[in-house]
């Protein structure tokens, strides 16, 4: 049975949650604490699967509590609940909370986010991996990209378009800003799926405050795999994203689906970064992230990346595409969906990355295209890529 801990210094709030979720007691074990100290004491006796904490509490604020929970029990899914939407309040929680819920929060929303957390844990089904992913607060950018965004924001003549261009070319910045902008604190009316919309929504002044004053983006990080390059990985992610966009346009997808394809392409390999930055340092030159580390952890980067994005509240379509981008036939539906598009785009991007690689060695899942009547589309998609080369990143 899933165990959930609610923390709020107002007894009336806790009593309301207890009443509203009474019908779920056969599925969830509900615990309640009126302070951070009480919550930590309960966790020491028996860890929980999910914690939902109010932000403002006497003695220990919610962000301080969740930071301590992250340190002691990183496998616990962490939500912060608050009516405070100023950048300072939000940024204090960005490394500690997986998601932000606006206060007041109705019972339907609480049930939805807990059910999603439950589904994610069932998908991962490994406390070791849950703890590994739970330690991730932000994804790191290579030094070059980090310095570019800093220089841009510090310029008096900085523009939304230039800041968005830099962010859109880096998967870590893209993931971090999407997590933030699509949170309940900022209350976007519909999901934001592009860097340009995210920057426009925040505005340059707020973006500057978040980056310069609150370290929204993380530049440089300790990498546990010798020879692993964030820059090479993010370059490949960008190629996958632009490939997915080109194919989506060729197939006449809607504008929203084109944006979704680009975002999924940018984020498809984030699980590799979790392995590279969250595991202890490895000095053996023979260790490779794609086989040795994943074999040792008995996990694949696709599932780990999907779990992280799911924790961060990304749409289910993006989470599924990341999870299934190596085996798209396992995705929901029988059509050529987003998981299949990212699978093909990833393989075509590897073709661009690998000199001398033959198109016959793409490594596309056997029979996937044939079963969807698309076995002859590779040449057409490749032509579409060549004609769209050099187009600006959205």
Number of C-alpha atoms within 10 A of each C-alpha: 9 17 16 19 20 22 26 24 17 13 13 10 15 18 11 12 18 17 10 15 15 12 10 12 12 10 10 16 14 19 16 21 20 19 22 26 13 12 21 18 12 16 16 11 8 9 19 20 19 21 24 24 31 26 27 18 18 12 10 13 16 28 28 16 26 29 20 15 23 22 14 16 20 23 24 24 27 27 27 26 25 21 16 14 14 11 16 13 16 23 20 15 22 22 17 27 29 24 25 26 21 19 15 10 13 11 13 10 12 15 14 11 17 20 14 15 22 15 14 20 21 10 14 16 11 15 14 13 21 21 19 19 21 26 19 19 19 20 20 24 23 19 14 11 20 19 12 13 20 16 12 17 21 11 9 7 7 13 16 20 15 15 22 22 18 19 27 22 22 25 28 26 26 24 23 20 23 23 21 21 20 23 21 18 22 17 13 13 8 7 15 19 23 22 27 20 18 23 25 16 16 17 13 16 11 15 22 19 15 19 17 14 13 16 14 20 24 18 18 15 15 12 21 18 22 16 13 17 14 23 15 12 18 22 18 21 28 23 23 32 30 28 30 32 30 26 26 22 17 14 11 11 14 11 12 10 16 22 20 23 32 27 27 29 32 29 26 30 26 26 22 22 25 24 25 24 20 19 15 12 13 14 11 10 9 11 15 15 19 12 13 12 20 15 11 8 13 11 15 19 22 22 23 26 24 28 28 23 26 22 24 24 21 21 14 13 17 22 25 23 28 31 27 23 28 22 17 26 21 14 19 14 9 12 13 17 17 27 29 24 22 29 26 26 26 27 20 24 22 18 17 14 14 10 8 8 12 9 13 7 9 15 15 18 15 10 12 17 19 10 13 11 12 12 12 10 11 15 11 11 21 16 14 16 19 11 11 16 11 9 9 8 17 16
